Amino acid sequence: MELNAVASVGLDLAKHVFQVHAVDAAGRVVMSRALRRKDLLAFFERLPSCLIGMEACGSAHHWARELAKFGHDVRLMPPAYVKAYVRRQKNDAADAAAICEAVTRPSMRFVPVRSVENQAALMHHKVRELLVAQRTQLLNALRSHLAEIGIIAAQGPNNTRALAVLIMEGNDMIPAIVRPALLPIVRRLNELDHEIGESDQAILALARADNTARRLMTIPGIGPVTASALAASIQDIFAFSGPREFAAFLGLTPRQSSSGGKERLGRVSKMGNRYLRKLLVVGAHAVLFHRKCCSDALRSWADRLMETKPFKLVAVATANKLARIAFALMRDDARYAETPK
């Protein structure tokens, strides 16, 4: 097997057994083989510098950093973009061959490799999101259990928490036989509140320590959580041609269905990073709820839009606007300056 002939490699990642597909400069297959996890780094250390393609999936950033240490040009690709190059039934060998072909295409879009620090920052966000989801689940469970005995609460977590306080205090509204069953839920809710608070403090510290996040926090509606997530997720802002492409990357632009010279725009595509999109929409709601307290170009624009459009449509449009402003600030290393209306 002539390793010196290898020009590009498609690597299909797995937990234990990895699949390698290598071709030479002319596109001829040099090898197609499986590698155990313990043999992977040693194999690529012996391999002369070449182009390596991988799907941007679990553990991809780790392996990209490790293989780059050997002098290889490692590129990550969205799995959805690689799928089009699979020519036969799906298996590891077919996937590796598709990756090898896709990585050489000039039109392919690549995912920047994240640093350990950025991955750690995003891990804080993922853990916080998990804790918040668990808290919501427990609040809903508490509400439904109490409804079974005729005790209901108005919508909103604070109203359900008021019932949790009654359970802890042993209020007469809660039957004595029911209280022991619900106490574990209330205790876990209190623990989750504490853990989420600690997570918020950790994310706040990360945002304050990052120059990009500090600049992003000057934008209305963008706080430490959104700023930290944007700063950690976007490795290279210059990978985007402009603010519209950045908003499209976040799934905040209308889906097109145009044909025969007629343009048809539908709802937002909801493609890309769901977490960032959610944070920007939440931030847009904050801008709309407080648009009367300040007078600047952004809030005035949203106010005019509210006169003719539904609230949720304006919220998504404002999220799109926030994404474009964030792009400009990251591109220009600038801070947000409120422009009078």
Beta strands, then each sheet from edge to edge (+ up, - down):
strand 1: 8-12
strand 2: 17-23
strand 3: 29-36
strand 4: 51-55
strand 5: 73-77
strand 6: 254-256
strand 7: 265-268
sheet 1: 3+ 2- 1+ 4+ 5+
sheet 2: 6+ 7-
end
